[in-house]
Amino acid sequence: MKFVFATVFALGLLMGCGEKLTVEQQVIATLRNMESAAEEGQHLKFMGYVADSFKGQQGSMDRREFHRFMIFQINQHRRLQAQFFPIHVDETSGETATATFKLLVTGGEGLVPDSGQLYQVITQFQRDGGDWVLSEAEWEAVRLPDTE
């Protein structure tokens, strides 16, 4: 029992001595947590990463409308999956950051997706206590060139 306590205590000390995550790492971690929540169908968990003052699509969508949008997406696709392509984060102030990336969203009823869309996404995050929350988002479908 003493060994277990000592091991847990030592691990706690080591974790406390680790380097602090950069703003980029923190924002990317938030995006990954949002991705995981959406893929698990956990819309309330997903919305926990969205600021109360959220504005989307050039101000045409507020937090409540974005929540309804996410519920629709989760319900429409039994197996909603998302894949980020390079996430670029710029700290715009000590309290805000911008993240831009492409996002491939797929969905379907079975193991193989039967639908998918690539989006170009621009987001704004703000610090909320020690966490980063999504405060703004703009997304646009990316048209892929014809391969014929």
C-alpha positions as CSV (number, residue, x, y, z in Angstrom):
1,M,0.0,0.0,0.0
2,K,2.9,2.4,0.8
3,F,4.4,1.6,-2.6
4,V,1.1,2.5,-4.4
5,F,0.8,5.8,-2.4
6,A,4.5,6.7,-3.1
7,T,4.1,6.0,-6.8
8,V,0.9,8.1,-7.1
9,F,2.6,10.9,-5.1
10,A,5.7,10.8,-7.3
11,L,3.7,10.9,-10.5
12,G,1.8,13.9,-9.2
13,L,5.0,15.7,-8.5
14,L,6.4,14.9,-11.9
15,M,3.2,16.1,-13.6
16,G,3.4,19.3,-11.7
17,C,7.0,19.9,-12.8
18,G,6.1,19.5,-16.5
19,E,6.3,22.3,-19.0
20,K,3.2,24.4,-19.3
21,L,1.3,23.9,-22.6
22,T,1.6,26.7,-25.2
23,V,-1.5,28.5,-26.4
24,E,-1.3,26.6,-29.6
25,Q,-1.2,23.2,-27.8
26,Q,-4.1,24.3,-25.5
27,V,-6.3,25.4,-28.4
28,I,-5.5,22.2,-30.4
29,A,-6.4,20.2,-27.3
30,T,-9.8,22.0,-27.1
31,L,-10.4,21.2,-30.8
32,R,-9.6,17.5,-30.2
33,N,-11.9,17.4,-27.2
34,M,-14.7,18.9,-29.3
35,E,-14.0,16.4,-32.1
36,S,-14.2,13.5,-29.6
37,A,-17.4,14.7,-28.1
38,A,-19.1,15.2,-31.5
39,E,-17.9,11.7,-32.7
40,E,-19.3,10.2,-29.5
41,G,-22.6,12.0,-30.0
42,Q,-22.2,14.0,-26.8
43,H,-23.7,17.3,-27.9
44,L,-23.8,18.8,-24.4
45,K,-20.2,17.9,-23.8
46,F,-19.3,19.5,-27.2
47,M,-21.2,22.7,-26.3
48,G,-19.2,22.9,-23.0
49,Y,-16.3,24.1,-25.2
50,V,-18.5,26.9,-26.9
51,A,-18.6,30.4,-25.3
52,D,-22.0,31.7,-24.2
53,S,-21.4,34.7,-26.6
54,F,-20.6,32.4,-29.6
55,K,-21.3,33.9,-33.1
56,G,-21.0,31.8,-36.2
57,Q,-21.3,32.3,-40.0
58,Q,-20.7,36.1,-39.9
59,G,-23.0,36.6,-36.9
60,S,-26.0,34.8,-38.4
61,M,-25.8,32.0,-35.9
62,D,-25.8,32.3,-32.1
63,R,-24.9,29.7,-29.5
64,R,-28.4,28.2,-29.4
65,E,-28.6,27.9,-33.1
66,F,-25.2,26.3,-33.3
67,H,-26.3,23.8,-30.6
68,R,-29.3,22.9,-32.8
69,F,-27.0,22.6,-35.8
70,M,-24.7,20.2,-33.9
71,I,-27.7,18.1,-32.7
72,F,-28.9,17.8,-36.2
73,Q,-25.5,16.8,-37.5
74,I,-25.1,14.2,-34.8
75,N,-28.6,12.8,-35.3
76,Q,-28.3,12.7,-39.1
77,H,-25.2,10.5,-39.0
78,R,-25.0,7.6,-36.7
79,R,-21.2,7.5,-37.3
80,L,-20.1,11.1,-37.5
81,Q,-16.3,11.4,-37.9
82,A,-14.1,14.4,-38.3
83,Q,-10.5,14.7,-39.4
84,F,-8.5,18.0,-39.0
85,F,-5.9,18.9,-41.6
86,P,-3.1,21.2,-40.5
87,I,-4.3,23.3,-37.6
88,H,-2.6,26.7,-37.5
89,V,-3.0,28.7,-34.3
90,D,-2.1,32.3,-33.9
91,E,-2.3,33.9,-30.4
92,T,-3.9,37.3,-31.2
93,S,-3.7,38.6,-27.6
94,G,-3.2,37.1,-24.1
95,E,-6.9,36.2,-24.1
96,T,-7.7,35.3,-27.7
97,A,-6.4,33.1,-30.4
98,T,-7.3,32.2,-34.0
99,A,-7.2,28.7,-35.4
100,T,-7.6,27.9,-39.1
101,F,-7.8,24.4,-40.6
102,K,-9.5,22.2,-43.1
103,L,-12.0,19.7,-41.7
104,L,-13.2,16.5,-43.4
105,V,-16.6,15.5,-41.9
106,T,-17.9,12.1,-42.8
107,G,-21.0,10.2,-41.7
108,G,-23.1,7.2,-42.4
109,E,-25.1,4.4,-41.0
110,G,-22.5,1.6,-41.2
111,L,-18.8,1.3,-40.9
112,V,-18.1,2.9,-44.3
113,P,-19.1,6.5,-44.6
114,D,-21.8,7.2,-47.2
115,S,-21.3,11.0,-47.1
116,G,-18.5,13.5,-46.6
117,Q,-17.6,17.1,-47.0
118,L,-14.4,19.1,-46.7
119,Y,-14.6,22.5,-45.1
120,Q,-12.3,25.5,-44.7
121,V,-12.7,26.7,-41.1
122,I,-11.6,29.9,-39.4
123,T,-12.2,30.0,-35.6
124,Q,-11.7,32.4,-32.7
125,F,-11.1,31.2,-29.2
126,Q,-11.1,33.1,-26.0
127,R,-9.7,32.3,-22.6
128,D,-12.3,31.4,-20.0
129,G,-10.5,31.1,-16.7
130,G,-7.9,28.5,-17.5
131,D,-9.7,27.0,-20.5
132,W,-10.1,28.1,-24.1
133,V,-13.6,28.2,-25.6
134,L,-14.8,28.7,-29.1
135,S,-16.2,32.2,-29.5
136,E,-16.5,32.5,-33.3
137,A,-16.5,30.2,-36.3
138,E,-16.8,30.5,-40.0
139,W,-16.9,27.5,-42.3
140,E,-17.2,27.1,-46.0
141,A,-17.5,23.9,-48.1
142,V,-14.3,23.3,-50.2
143,R,-15.0,22.3,-53.8
144,L,-12.6,19.6,-55.0
145,P,-11.5,19.7,-58.6
146,D,-13.1,17.2,-61.0
147,T,-10.9,14.2,-61.6
148,E,-12.4,13.3,-65.0
